[in-house]
Amino acid sequence: MKKAFKPVALLLLLFPLLLLAACGSESLAAVDVKDRLEENPEITWGVKVDTSLFGLYNIEKATIEGFDIDIAKAITKEITGDAKNAKFVEVTSKTRIPLIKNGNIDAIIATMTISEERKKQVDFSTVYFAAGQALLVPSDSSIQSVSDLTSETTVLAVKGSTSATNIRKYAPDAKVLELENYSEAFTALQSGQGDAMTTDNAILLGIIAKNPDYRLAGDNFTDEPYGIAINKGQEPFVQQINGALQTIKNNGVYDKIYAKWIPKLD
Ligand code: GLU
C-alpha cells in the first residue's frame, strides 16, 4: 500500500535538527565577545577583499591589504596586545550583516555606512572615516553629475549597499543594475553594461588610481560615515572598540594609516 505523505511527521522528524542548527548559530552570536577574548584573543573581522584602498586581496603576497585592514589590526593590537590576533573573513555589502548575525565574525570593518536602517540590526562604533557617495564614468562620458542620469541611462551599484538605495532617490528615472560586489560592478561598467557606477568617493578613487581613463562625475551627493558594526547585545565589546579607536586617534597611529592609504579627496 502506498503510504500517504505526512508533512507533520516529516516536520517532527526534522524539528530536533532545525532546533540544533538554530541554537548553534544563535549561541555563537550570543557569546559575550569581550569575555571570550580573555580565553581566546582572536578577533574575527569581516572585511572587503575587492575594494582598492580599503580591503583588497594581494595575490602575490597572499594577504588582504587596505585602510580597513590596518585599522582592524591596530584596534586588535590595542585590545589583545598583538595585531596577529586579527583574523579576516571576506564579506560583501550583501553578506556582512547575515555573517555577523550568525556569529561567523565578531565585527565588520568594510566601508560600511552607519545608517538608521542598519542600526535596527547591528550596533556601530564611532565614525572612523567620512566618505560620500559619488559617480564614476569613463573619462569621455557626457555625464557630469547625478542630475544627468535620465531614463536613458543605466547606473551600476552593489547589492546591500546604501549606494543602491540612495541612487534611486537622487536619480529616480535612471535604470539601476545591482551587482554582487565592486569588482563585478566595475567589470560591468568597462564592458558597457552601464553608463555610470555609483558608490563612495573613496572606493571610486581607488578604482581611478588603477584605471586613469575613468573619472568622478560631479561632487558627492550624500554623507557616508563609516563605522565598525558589532552584533546587538555586545555593548562591552563596542566600548572596547571605541576605546581602542580613540587611543589610535590620539597616539598618531590612525593618522599614519590614513596617510598611507587615502589619497587627497579634493
Ligand atoms: N558605504 C556604503 C555602504 O555601506 C557603500 C560601500 C559598501 O557597499 O560597502 O553601503
Residues whose N, C-alpha, C, O or C-beta is under 5 A from the ligand:
A	BS01	LIG	S93 A110 T111 M112 T113 G160 S161 T162 S163 D200 E224
